[in-house]
Amino acid sequence: MTTPPDQAHREPRSETLGVVLMAIAMLIIPSSDAIAKYLSGAHSPAFLSWVRYVAALGFILPVALLQRGRARELEHAPASRGRYWLAQVVRTAFLVAAMTLYFVAIARIPLADALGAYFIAPIAATLLATIALRERLDRRRLLAVALGFVGAILVVRPGAETSTDTLIALASGVCMACYLVLTRATAQGRSPVSTLTIQLVLGILMLMPLAVLQWTTPTREGLLLIVLMGLVSTLSNLMTISAFRLAPVATLSPFVYLELIGATALGFVLFGDLPSPMTWAGIAVIVAAGLIVATAPSAARHTST
């Protein structure tokens, strides 16, 4: 039985919306990372991860309560519910590990060096998705991922020495890849708001022991920055979760490289850092990789059921 014409037209539009949401999320998230790096002089990475979750929960919880009052979530059989919650715990654990390791890295090495190692995530996620989710990885998407990685290297130009902190950033990228794949696998069960709320609550519980042990009271300025960090985190996570409900990992993974463009723009606005010609070349390669994926035929359009 072939895919109905109206569904065939609907799927490309949904996938395009997923790409747009992912792109916006990646462009705004560097502002949250910049705040974390600024605050790392006074607070530990684990504490910053915890307060980021707390601040984000403050924004999303009222929305979640209102949404729950208007619509019921999908019901799961007991066995299915158990698998769902296990997946959510494992998924959140990967994200908590990725964020905390990344905060450790950016507190010790330049943001560009940390990003250079962290951007192993899209490549690992695309490859993991072909194994775990059986998503199609054609030559065009594989080329886009490779181009995106080349563009990232051109932009960040990491040093020749591989320090322990660079390896920490690399480990953060691997954890993020696992999170991305699990997000795609579990995103269909609940709404984005519900999924993010569960993620935040679990993350707060996981990080609370470390946060208490490493507690440092923020200043008034620090509190304002933490609130802003939570707002940006909430918006970017909602858009990311929504994107993975609409498009495959292989399609969205290269757009993670757009975070480099956001970081470049933020560096210029805050510090007056003008990108070098090599950086602009890298950004051009990243954009080209994104366009290759965006214009690639959707796997769904070639599949019959």
Phi and psi restraints in degrees (value plus and minus 20) as a CYANA .aco file:
   2 THR   PHI    -103.8   -63.8
   2 THR   PSI     140.7   180.7
   3 THR   PHI     -86.7   -46.7
   3 THR   PSI     110.4   150.4
   4 PRO   PHI     -78.9   -38.9
   4 PRO   PSI     127.2   167.2
   5 PRO   PHI     -77.5   -37.5
   5 PRO   PSI     -61.7   -21.7
   6 ASP   PHI     -86.3   -46.3
   6 ASP   PSI     -55.6   -15.6
   7 GLN   PHI     -90.1   -50.1
   7 GLN   PSI     -56.7   -16.7
   8 ALA   PHI     -83.4   -43.4
   8 ALA   PSI     -55.6   -15.6
   9 HIS   PHI     -95.6   -55.6
   9 HIS   PSI     -51.8   -11.8
  10 ARG   PHI     -91.7   -51.7
  10 ARG   PSI     -58.3   -18.3
  11 GLU   PHI     -83.9   -43.9
  11 GLU   PSI     -65.0   -25.0
  12 PRO   PHI     -80.3   -40.3
  12 PRO   PSI     -59.2   -19.2
  13 ARG   PHI     -85.4   -45.4
  13 ARG   PSI     -61.1   -21.1
  14 SER   PHI     -84.3   -44.3
  14 SER   PSI     -61.9   -21.9
  15 GLU   PHI     -84.8   -44.8
  15 GLU   PSI     -58.3   -18.3
  16 THR   PHI     -83.4   -43.4
  16 THR   PSI     -62.0   -22.0
  17 LEU   PHI     -81.9   -41.9
  17 LEU   PSI     -59.5   -19.5
  18 GLY   PHI     -80.9   -40.9
  18 GLY   PSI     -60.7   -20.7
  19 VAL   PHI     -83.6   -43.6
  19 VAL   PSI     -63.8   -23.8
  20 VAL   PHI     -82.8   -42.8
  20 VAL   PSI     -65.4   -25.4
  21 LEU   PHI     -82.5   -42.5
  21 LEU   PSI     -62.0   -22.0
  22 MET   PHI     -84.4   -44.4
  22 MET   PSI     -61.1   -21.1
  23 ALA   PHI     -83.1   -43.1
  23 ALA   PSI     -65.3   -25.3
  24 ILE   PHI     -84.3   -44.3
  24 ILE   PSI     -62.5   -22.5
  25 ALA   PHI     -79.3   -39.3
  25 ALA   PSI     -62.6   -22.6
  26 MET   PHI     -91.1   -51.1
  26 MET   PSI     -46.7    -6.7
  27 LEU   PHI     -96.8   -56.8
  27 LEU   PSI     -48.6    -8.6
  28 ILE   PHI    -115.6   -75.6
  28 ILE   PSI     -40.5    -0.5
  29 ILE   PHI     -84.3   -44.3
  29 ILE   PSI     -48.7    -8.7
  30 PRO   PHI     -79.3   -39.3
  30 PRO   PSI     -46.0    -6.0
  31 SER   PHI     -84.9   -44.9
  31 SER   PSI     -55.7   -15.7
  32 SER   PHI     -87.9   -47.9
  32 SER   PSI     -60.3   -20.3
  33 ASP   PHI     -84.7   -44.7
  33 ASP   PSI     -58.7   -18.7
  34 ALA   PHI     -83.7   -43.7
  34 ALA   PSI     -60.3   -20.3
  35 ILE   PHI     -83.3   -43.3
  35 ILE   PSI     -63.7   -23.7
  36 ALA   PHI     -81.6   -41.6
  36 ALA   PSI     -60.9   -20.9
  37 LYS   PHI     -85.2   -45.2
  37 LYS   PSI     -60.4   -20.4
  38 TYR   PHI     -83.3   -43.3
  38 TYR   PSI     -60.8   -20.8
  39 LEU   PHI    -100.0   -60.0
  39 LEU   PSI     -32.7     7.3
  40 SER   PHI     -86.2   -46.2
  40 SER   PSI     -36.5     3.5
  41 GLY   PHI     -90.3   -50.3
  41 GLY   PSI     -41.1    -1.1
  42 ALA   PHI    -136.7   -96.7
  42 ALA   PSI     -33.5     6.5
  43 HIS   PHI    -155.7  -115.7
  43 HIS   PSI     132.4   172.4
  44 SER   PHI     -95.7   -55.7
  44 SER   PSI     136.7   176.7
  45 PRO   PHI     -77.7   -37.7
  45 PRO   PSI     -60.2   -20.2
  46 ALA   PHI     -85.6   -45.6
  46 ALA   PSI     -60.8   -20.8
  47 PHE   PHI     -84.4   -44.4
  47 PHE   PSI     -62.5   -22.5
  48 LEU   PHI     -84.1   -44.1
  48 LEU   PSI     -59.7   -19.7
  49 SER   PHI     -82.0   -42.0
  49 SER   PSI     -62.5   -22.5
  50 TRP   PHI     -86.0   -46.0
  50 TRP   PSI     -68.5   -28.5
  51 VAL   PHI     -88.0   -48.0
  51 VAL   PSI     -47.8    -7.8
  52 ARG   PHI     -84.2   -44.2
  52 ARG   PSI     -61.4   -21.4
  53 TYR   PHI     -86.1   -46.1
  53 TYR   PSI     -62.9   -22.9
  54 VAL   PHI     -81.9   -41.9
  54 VAL   PSI     -65.9   -25.9
  55 ALA   PHI     -82.9   -42.9
  55 ALA   PSI     -62.8   -22.8
  56 ALA   PHI     -84.2   -44.2
  56 ALA   PSI     -58.9   -18.9
  57 LEU   PHI     -84.0   -44.0
  57 LEU   PSI     -55.2   -15.2
  58 GLY   PHI     -80.2   -40.2
  58 GLY   PSI     -51.9   -11.9
  59 PHE   PHI    -101.2   -61.2
  59 PHE   PSI     -59.3   -19.3
  60 ILE   PHI    -109.1   -69.1
  60 ILE   PSI     -45.2    -5.2
  61 LEU   PHI     -81.6   -41.6
  61 LEU   PSI     -65.5   -25.5
  62 PRO   PHI     -79.4   -39.4
  62 PRO   PSI     -58.7   -18.7
  63 VAL   PHI     -84.8   -44.8
  63 VAL   PSI     -61.3   -21.3
  64 ALA   PHI     -84.0   -44.0
  64 ALA   PSI     -60.6   -20.6
  65 LEU   PHI     -86.9   -46.9
  65 LEU   PSI     -60.6   -20.6
  66 LEU   PHI     -84.8   -44.8
  66 LEU   PSI     -61.6   -21.6
  67 GLN   PHI     -85.9   -45.9
  67 GLN   PSI     -59.0   -19.0
  68 ARG   PHI     -85.6   -45.6
  68 ARG   PSI     -50.8   -10.8
  69 GLY   PHI     -91.4   -51.4
  69 GLY   PSI     -42.4    -2.4
  70 ARG   PHI    -117.5   -77.5
  70 ARG   PSI     -49.4    -9.4
  71 ALA   PHI    -164.0  -124.0
  71 ALA   PSI     126.2   166.2
  72 ARG   PHI    -109.9   -69.9
  72 ARG   PSI     125.5   165.5
  73 GLU   PHI     -95.4   -55.4
  73 GLU   PSI     144.2   184.2
  74 LEU   PHI     -84.2   -44.2
  74 LEU   PSI     117.9   157.9
  75 GLU   PHI    -105.8   -65.8
  75 GLU   PSI     124.9   164.9
  76 HIS   PHI    -144.2  -104.2
  76 HIS   PSI     124.5   164.5
  77 ALA   PHI     -85.7   -45.7
  77 ALA   PSI     135.3   175.3
  78 PRO   PHI     -71.0   -31.0
  78 PRO   PSI     -65.3   -25.3
  79 ALA   PHI     -84.5   -44.5
  79 ALA   PSI     -63.2   -23.2
  80 SER   PHI     -85.0   -45.0
  80 SER   PSI     -58.7   -18.7
  81 ARG   PHI     -82.4   -42.4
  81 ARG   PSI     -60.2   -20.2
  82 GLY   PHI     -82.7   -42.7
  82 GLY   PSI     -63.3   -23.3
  83 ARG   PHI     -85.4   -45.4
  83 ARG   PSI     -58.2   -18.2
  84 TYR   PHI     -82.0   -42.0
  84 TYR   PSI     -67.4   -27.4
  85 TRP   PHI     -89.0   -49.0
  85 TRP   PSI     -55.2   -15.2
  86 LEU   PHI     -82.1   -42.1
  86 LEU   PSI     -63.4   -23.4
  87 ALA   PHI     -82.8   -42.8
  87 ALA   PSI     -59.2   -19.2
  88 GLN   PHI     -86.0   -46.0
  88 GLN   PSI     -59.5   -19.5
  89 VAL   PHI     -85.1   -45.1
  89 VAL   PSI     -66.2   -26.2
  90 VAL   PHI     -85.6   -45.6
  90 VAL   PSI     -62.5   -22.5
  91 ARG   PHI     -79.8   -39.8
  91 ARG   PSI     -66.9   -26.9
  92 THR   PHI     -87.0   -47.0
  92 THR   PSI     -56.8   -16.8
  93 ALA   PHI     -81.1   -41.1
  93 ALA   PSI     -60.3   -20.3
  94 PHE   PHI     -84.2   -44.2
  94 PHE   PSI     -60.9   -20.9
  95 LEU   PHI     -87.5   -47.5
  95 LEU   PSI     -62.5   -22.5
  96 VAL   PHI     -80.4   -40.4
  96 VAL   PSI     -64.0   -24.0
  97 ALA   PHI     -83.7   -43.7
  97 ALA   PSI     -63.4   -23.4
  98 ALA   PHI     -82.2   -42.2
  98 ALA   PSI     -66.8   -26.8
  99 MET   PHI     -88.1   -48.1
  99 MET   PSI     -63.0   -23.0
 100 THR   PHI     -86.4   -46.4
 100 THR   PSI     -63.5   -23.5
 101 LEU   PHI     -83.0   -43.0
 101 LEU   PSI     -57.9   -17.9
 102 TYR   PHI     -87.0   -47.0
 102 TYR   PSI     -60.3   -20.3
 103 PHE   PHI     -84.4   -44.4
 103 PHE   PSI     -56.1   -16.1
 104 VAL   PHI     -81.5   -41.5
 104 VAL   PSI     -64.6   -24.6
 105 ALA   PHI     -86.2   -46.2
 105 ALA   PSI     -67.9   -27.9
 106 ILE   PHI     -91.8   -51.8
 106 ILE   PSI     -37.3     2.7
 107 ALA   PHI     -95.0   -55.0
 107 ALA   PSI     -38.9     1.1
 108 ARG   PHI    -134.5   -94.5
 108 ARG   PSI     -47.2    -7.2
 109 ILE   PHI    -149.1  -109.1
 109 ILE   PSI     143.0   183.0
 110 PRO   PHI     -76.7   -36.7
 110 PRO   PSI     128.0   168.0
 111 LEU   PHI     -77.0   -37.0
 111 LEU   PSI     -58.6   -18.6
 112 ALA   PHI     -83.3   -43.3
 112 ALA   PSI     -62.5   -22.5
 113 ASP   PHI     -84.2   -44.2
 113 ASP   PSI     -60.6   -20.6
 114 ALA   PHI     -85.0   -45.0
 114 ALA   PSI     -61.7   -21.7
 115 LEU   PHI     -83.5   -43.5
 115 LEU   PSI     -58.2   -18.2
 116 GLY   PHI     -78.4   -38.4
 116 GLY   PSI     -60.2   -20.2
 117 ALA   PHI     -99.1   -59.1
 117 ALA   PSI     -57.6   -17.6
 118 TYR   PHI     -83.1   -43.1
 118 TYR   PSI     -49.2    -9.2
 119 PHE   PHI     -97.1   -57.1
 119 PHE   PSI      -2.9    37.1
 120 ILE   PHI     -90.7   -50.7
 120 ILE   PSI     -38.6     1.4
 121 ALA   PHI     -76.1   -36.1
 121 ALA   PSI     -71.4   -31.4
 122 PRO   PHI     -81.4   -41.4
 122 PRO   PSI     -58.4   -18.4
 123 ILE   PHI     -86.0   -46.0
 123 ILE   PSI     -68.0   -28.0
 124 ALA   PHI     -83.4   -43.4
 124 ALA   PSI     -58.8   -18.8
 125 ALA   PHI     -85.3   -45.3
 125 ALA   PSI     -62.0   -22.0
 126 THR   PHI     -83.3   -43.3
 126 THR   PSI     -62.7   -22.7
 127 LEU   PHI     -90.2   -50.2
 127 LEU   PSI     -60.0   -20.0
 128 LEU   PHI     -84.0   -44.0
 128 LEU   PSI     -56.7   -16.7
 129 ALA   PHI     -85.3   -45.3
 129 ALA   PSI     -53.4   -13.4
 130 THR   PHI     -87.7   -47.7
 130 THR   PSI     -48.5    -8.5
 131 ILE   PHI    -107.6   -67.6
 131 ILE   PSI     -71.2   -31.2
 132 ALA   PHI    -100.2   -60.2
 132 ALA   PSI     -58.1   -18.1
 133 LEU   PHI    -127.0   -87.0
 133 LEU   PSI     -23.7    16.3
 134 ARG   PHI      36.7    76.7
 134 ARG   PSI      16.3    56.3
 135 GLU   PHI     -97.7   -57.7
 135 GLU   PSI     128.1   168.1
 136 ARG   PHI     -93.8   -53.8
 136 ARG   PSI     112.1   152.1
 137 LEU   PHI    -143.2  -103.2
 137 LEU   PSI      71.8   111.8
 138 ASP   PHI    -104.7   -64.7
 138 ASP   PSI     155.0   195.0
 139 ARG   PHI     -83.6   -43.6
 139 ARG   PSI     -53.3   -13.3
 140 ARG   PHI     -86.1   -46.1
 140 ARG   PSI     -64.9   -24.9
 141 ARG   PHI     -89.6   -49.6
 141 ARG   PSI     -56.6   -16.6
 142 LEU   PHI     -82.9   -42.9
 142 LEU   PSI     -60.5   -20.5
 143 LEU   PHI     -82.9   -42.9
 143 LEU   PSI     -60.6   -20.6
 144 ALA   PHI     -83.5   -43.5
 144 ALA   PSI     -61.6   -21.6
 145 VAL   PHI     -84.1   -44.1
 145 VAL   PSI     -63.2   -23.2
 146 ALA   PHI     -83.5   -43.5
 146 ALA   PSI     -63.0   -23.0
 147 LEU   PHI     -83.2   -43.2
 147 LEU   PSI     -60.5   -20.5
 148 GLY   PHI     -81.1   -41.1
 148 GLY   PSI     -59.6   -19.6
 149 PHE   PHI     -86.9   -46.9
 149 PHE   PSI     -62.3   -22.3
 150 VAL   PHI     -80.4   -40.4
 150 VAL   PSI     -63.0   -23.0
 151 GLY   PHI     -82.2   -42.2
 151 GLY   PSI     -59.8   -19.8
 152 ALA   PHI     -82.4   -42.4
 152 ALA   PSI     -61.3   -21.3
 153 ILE   PHI     -84.7   -44.7
 153 ILE   PSI     -60.4   -20.4
 154 LEU   PHI     -83.1   -43.1
 154 LEU   PSI     -56.2   -16.2
 155 VAL   PHI     -95.8   -55.8
 155 VAL   PSI     -70.4   -30.4
 156 VAL   PHI    -106.0   -66.0
 156 VAL   PSI     -49.1    -9.1
 157 ARG   PHI      22.3    62.3
 157 ARG   PSI      43.4    83.4
 158 PRO   PHI     -81.5   -41.5
 158 PRO   PSI     132.2   172.2
 159 GLY   PHI     -85.2   -45.2
 159 GLY   PSI     145.1   185.1
 160 ALA   PHI     -90.1   -50.1
 160 ALA   PSI     -52.4   -12.4
 161 GLU   PHI     -99.4   -59.4
 161 GLU   PSI     118.5   158.5
 162 THR   PHI    -123.5   -83.5
 162 THR   PSI      82.6   122.6
 163 SER   PHI    -106.0   -66.0
 163 SER   PSI     148.0   188.0
 164 THR   PHI     -79.5   -39.5
 164 THR   PSI     -58.5   -18.5
 165 ASP   PHI     -87.4   -47.4
 165 ASP   PSI     -52.4   -12.4
 166 THR   PHI     -87.2   -47.2
 166 THR   PSI     -58.3   -18.3
 167 LEU   PHI     -85.7   -45.7
 167 LEU   PSI     -54.1   -14.1
 168 ILE   PHI     -83.1   -43.1
 168 ILE   PSI     -63.4   -23.4
 169 ALA   PHI     -83.2   -43.2
 169 ALA   PSI     -57.7   -17.7
 170 LEU   PHI     -83.4   -43.4
 170 LEU   PSI     -63.4   -23.4
 171 ALA   PHI     -82.4   -42.4
 171 ALA   PSI     -55.4   -15.4
 172 SER   PHI     -81.3   -41.3
 172 SER   PSI     -61.7   -21.7
 173 GLY   PHI     -83.5   -43.5
 173 GLY   PSI     -59.1   -19.1
 174 VAL   PHI     -85.6   -45.6
 174 VAL   PSI     -61.8   -21.8
 175 CYS   PHI     -83.2   -43.2
 175 CYS   PSI     -59.9   -19.9
 176 MET   PHI     -84.6   -44.6
 176 MET   PSI     -56.5   -16.5
 177 ALA   PHI     -80.9   -40.9
 177 ALA   PSI     -63.3   -23.3
 178 CYS   PHI     -83.9   -43.9
 178 CYS   PSI     -59.2   -19.2
 179 TYR   PHI     -83.0   -43.0
 179 TYR   PSI     -63.6   -23.6
 180 LEU   PHI     -81.1   -41.1
 180 LEU   PSI     -63.4   -23.4
 181 VAL   PHI     -87.6   -47.6
 181 VAL   PSI     -62.7   -22.7
 182 LEU   PHI     -87.4   -47.4
 182 LEU   PSI     -51.6   -11.6
 183 THR   PHI     -83.2   -43.2
 183 THR   PSI     -63.9   -23.9
 184 ARG   PHI     -83.2   -43.2
 184 ARG   PSI     -58.7   -18.7
 185 ALA   PHI     -91.6   -51.6
 185 ALA   PSI     -48.9    -8.9
 186 THR   PHI    -131.0   -91.0
 186 THR   PSI     -22.5    17.5
 187 ALA   PHI     -88.5   -48.5
 187 ALA   PSI     -39.1     0.9
 188 GLN   PHI    -101.6   -61.6
 188 GLN   PSI     -37.0     3.0
 189 GLY   PHI     -93.5   -53.5
 189 GLY   PSI     -53.0   -13.0
 190 ARG   PHI    -159.7  -119.7
 190 ARG   PSI     150.1   190.1
 191 SER   PHI     -89.9   -49.9
 191 SER   PSI     138.9   178.9
 192 PRO   PHI     -76.7   -36.7
 192 PRO   PSI     -59.7   -19.7
 193 VAL   PHI     -84.1   -44.1
 193 VAL   PSI     -65.3   -25.3
 194 SER   PHI     -84.0   -44.0
 194 SER   PSI     -63.4   -23.4
 195 THR   PHI     -81.1   -41.1
 195 THR   PSI     -63.8   -23.8
 196 LEU   PHI     -87.6   -47.6
 196 LEU   PSI     -58.6   -18.6
 197 THR   PHI     -81.2   -41.2
 197 THR   PSI     -66.2   -26.2
 198 ILE   PHI     -79.6   -39.6
 198 ILE   PSI     -64.1   -24.1
 199 GLN   PHI     -79.8   -39.8
 199 GLN   PSI     -63.6   -23.6
 200 LEU   PHI     -88.5   -48.5
 200 LEU   PSI     -64.2   -24.2
 201 VAL   PHI     -82.2   -42.2
 201 VAL   PSI     -66.3   -26.3
 202 LEU   PHI     -82.6   -42.6
 202 LEU   PSI     -61.4   -21.4
 203 GLY   PHI     -83.1   -43.1
 203 GLY   PSI     -60.6   -20.6
 204 ILE   PHI     -81.8   -41.8
 204 ILE   PSI     -64.5   -24.5
 205 LEU   PHI     -85.0   -45.0
 205 LEU   PSI     -60.3   -20.3
 206 MET   PHI     -86.0   -46.0
 206 MET   PSI     -58.7   -18.7
 207 LEU   PHI    -110.7   -70.7
 207 LEU   PSI     -32.4     7.6
 208 MET   PHI     -77.6   -37.6
 208 MET   PSI     -64.0   -24.0
 209 PRO   PHI     -78.5   -38.5
 209 PRO   PSI     -64.0   -24.0
 210 LEU   PHI     -87.4   -47.4
 210 LEU   PSI     -59.0   -19.0
 211 ALA   PHI     -83.3   -43.3
 211 ALA   PSI     -60.3   -20.3
 212 VAL   PHI     -86.6   -46.6
 212 VAL   PSI     -63.2   -23.2
 213 LEU   PHI     -86.2   -46.2
 213 LEU   PSI     -51.1   -11.1
 214 GLN   PHI    -131.5   -91.5
 214 GLN   PSI      12.0    52.0
 215 TRP   PHI     -85.0   -45.0
 215 TRP   PSI     112.7   152.7
 216 THR   PHI    -158.5  -118.5
 216 THR   PSI     108.5   148.5
 217 THR   PHI     -97.5   -57.5
 217 THR   PSI     103.1   143.1
 218 PRO   PHI     -90.7   -50.7
 218 PRO   PSI     133.3   173.3
 219 THR   PHI     -97.2   -57.2
 219 THR   PSI     155.9   195.9
 220 ARG   PHI     -80.7   -40.7
 220 ARG   PSI     -63.1   -23.1
 221 GLU   PHI     -83.1   -43.1
 221 GLU   PSI     -61.4   -21.4
 222 GLY   PHI     -81.4   -41.4
 222 GLY   PSI     -59.0   -19.0
 223 LEU   PHI     -83.8   -43.8
 223 LEU   PSI     -62.4   -22.4
 224 LEU   PHI     -82.2   -42.2
 224 LEU   PSI     -61.7   -21.7
 225 LEU   PHI     -87.3   -47.3
 225 LEU   PSI     -56.2   -16.2
 226 ILE   PHI     -85.2   -45.2
 226 ILE   PSI     -61.6   -21.6
 227 VAL   PHI     -81.6   -41.6
 227 VAL   PSI     -64.0   -24.0
 228 LEU   PHI     -83.6   -43.6
 228 LEU   PSI     -61.3   -21.3
 229 MET   PHI     -81.3   -41.3
 229 MET   PSI     -60.5   -20.5
 230 GLY   PHI     -86.3   -46.3
 230 GLY   PSI     -58.2   -18.2
 231 LEU   PHI     -84.4   -44.4
 231 LEU   PSI     -67.0   -27.0
 232 VAL   PHI     -82.9   -42.9
 232 VAL   PSI     -61.7   -21.7
 233 SER   PHI     -82.0   -42.0
 233 SER   PSI     -61.6   -21.6
 234 THR   PHI     -82.2   -42.2
 234 THR   PSI     -69.6   -29.6
 235 LEU   PHI     -82.1   -42.1
 235 LEU   PSI     -65.9   -25.9
 236 SER   PHI     -86.9   -46.9
 236 SER   PSI     -58.7   -18.7
 237 ASN   PHI     -88.9   -48.9
 237 ASN   PSI     -60.1   -20.1
 238 LEU   PHI     -80.8   -40.8
 238 LEU   PSI     -63.9   -23.9
 239 MET   PHI     -88.2   -48.2
 239 MET   PSI     -56.5   -16.5
 240 THR   PHI     -86.3   -46.3
 240 THR   PSI     -66.6   -26.6
 241 ILE   PHI     -81.8   -41.8
 241 ILE   PSI     -62.9   -22.9
 242 SER   PHI     -82.4   -42.4
 242 SER   PSI     -59.9   -19.9
 243 ALA   PHI     -81.0   -41.0
 243 ALA   PSI     -61.7   -21.7
 244 PHE   PHI     -94.3   -54.3
 244 PHE   PSI     -32.8     7.2
 245 ARG   PHI     -97.8   -57.8
 245 ARG   PSI     -39.0     1.0
 246 LEU   PHI    -129.4   -89.4
 246 LEU   PSI     -42.9    -2.9
 247 ALA   PHI    -161.6  -121.6
 247 ALA   PSI     132.9   172.9
 248 PRO   PHI     -90.6   -50.6
 248 PRO   PSI     141.2   181.2
 249 VAL   PHI     -78.7   -38.7
 249 VAL   PSI     -63.6   -23.6
 250 ALA   PHI     -80.5   -40.5
 250 ALA   PSI     -52.6   -12.6
 251 THR   PHI     -95.1   -55.1
 251 THR   PSI     -60.3   -20.3
 252 LEU   PHI    -106.0   -66.0
 252 LEU   PSI     -47.9    -7.9
 253 SER   PHI     -73.9   -33.9
 253 SER   PSI     -66.1   -26.1
 254 PRO   PHI     -80.7   -40.7
 254 PRO   PSI     -43.6    -3.6
 255 PHE   PHI     -92.8   -52.8
 255 PHE   PSI     -31.8     8.2
 256 VAL   PHI     -80.3   -40.3
 256 VAL   PSI     -48.4    -8.4
 257 TYR   PHI     -86.1   -46.1
 257 TYR   PSI     -37.1     2.9
 258 LEU   PHI     -84.0   -44.0
 258 LEU   PSI     -37.6     2.4
 259 GLU   PHI     -78.0   -38.0
 259 GLU   PSI     -49.9    -9.9
 260 LEU   PHI     -84.4   -44.4
 260 LEU   PSI     -57.2   -17.2
 261 ILE   PHI     -87.1   -47.1
 261 ILE   PSI     -62.5   -22.5
 262 GLY   PHI     -81.2   -41.2
 262 GLY   PSI     -61.5   -21.5
 263 ALA   PHI     -86.1   -46.1
 263 ALA   PSI     -58.6   -18.6
 264 THR   PHI     -84.1   -44.1
 264 THR   PSI     -65.3   -25.3
 265 ALA   PHI     -84.3   -44.3
 265 ALA   PSI     -60.3   -20.3
 266 LEU   PHI     -85.7   -45.7
 266 LEU   PSI     -60.3   -20.3
 267 GLY   PHI     -82.2   -42.2
 267 GLY   PSI     -57.2   -17.2
 268 PHE   PHI     -89.4   -49.4
 268 PHE   PSI     -64.2   -24.2
 269 VAL   PHI     -87.9   -47.9
 269 VAL   PSI     -63.9   -23.9
 270 LEU   PHI    -104.7   -64.7
 270 LEU   PSI     -56.3   -16.3
 271 PHE   PHI    -141.5  -101.5
 271 PHE   PSI     -22.7    17.3
 272 GLY   PHI      50.2    90.2
 272 GLY   PSI       3.8    43.8
 273 ASP   PHI    -100.3   -60.3
 273 ASP   PSI      93.9   133.9
 274 LEU   PHI    -106.5   -66.5
 274 LEU   PSI     107.9   147.9
 275 PRO   PHI     -81.1   -41.1
 275 PRO   PSI     122.1   162.1
 276 SER   PHI     -97.5   -57.5
 276 SER   PSI     145.5   185.5
 277 PRO   PHI     -74.6   -34.6
 277 PRO   PSI     -56.1   -16.1
 278 MET   PHI     -85.6   -45.6
 278 MET   PSI     -57.1   -17.1
 279 THR   PHI     -85.0   -45.0
 279 THR   PSI     -65.3   -25.3
 280 TRP   PHI     -81.1   -41.1
 280 TRP   PSI     -57.1   -17.1
 281 ALA   PHI     -82.8   -42.8
 281 ALA   PSI     -61.6   -21.6
 282 GLY   PHI     -83.7   -43.7
 282 GLY   PSI     -62.5   -22.5
 283 ILE   PHI     -81.4   -41.4
 283 ILE   PSI     -60.2   -20.2
 284 ALA   PHI     -81.8   -41.8
 284 ALA   PSI     -60.1   -20.1
 285 VAL   PHI     -85.7   -45.7
 285 VAL   PSI     -60.6   -20.6
 286 ILE   PHI     -82.6   -42.6
 286 ILE   PSI     -65.5   -25.5
 287 VAL   PHI     -82.0   -42.0
 287 VAL   PSI     -61.2   -21.2
 288 ALA   PHI     -81.0   -41.0
 288 ALA   PSI     -60.6   -20.6
 289 ALA   PHI     -82.8   -42.8
 289 ALA   PSI     -61.7   -21.7
 290 GLY   PHI     -83.6   -43.6
 290 GLY   PSI     -59.7   -19.7
 291 LEU   PHI     -86.8   -46.8
 291 LEU   PSI     -56.0   -16.0
 292 ILE   PHI     -80.3   -40.3
 292 ILE   PSI     -65.4   -25.4
 293 VAL   PHI     -88.6   -48.6
 293 VAL   PSI     -62.9   -22.9
 294 ALA   PHI     -83.0   -43.0
 294 ALA   PSI     -50.6   -10.6
 295 THR   PHI    -118.1   -78.1
 295 THR   PSI     -19.7    20.3
 296 ALA   PHI     -92.7   -52.7
 296 ALA   PSI     122.1   162.1
 297 PRO   PHI     -80.5   -40.5
 297 PRO   PSI     115.8   155.8
 298 SER   PHI     -90.5   -50.5
 298 SER   PSI     120.5   160.5
 299 ALA   PHI     -81.1   -41.1
 299 ALA   PSI     -52.1   -12.1
 300 ALA   PHI     -85.1   -45.1
 300 ALA   PSI     -48.4    -8.4
 301 ARG   PHI     -96.6   -56.6
 301 ARG   PSI     -32.1     7.9
 302 HIS   PHI    -127.1   -87.1
 302 HIS   PSI     -18.0    22.0
 303 THR   PHI    -124.2   -84.2
 303 THR   PSI     113.9   153.9
 304 SER   PHI    -131.6   -91.6
 304 SER   PSI     130.1   170.1
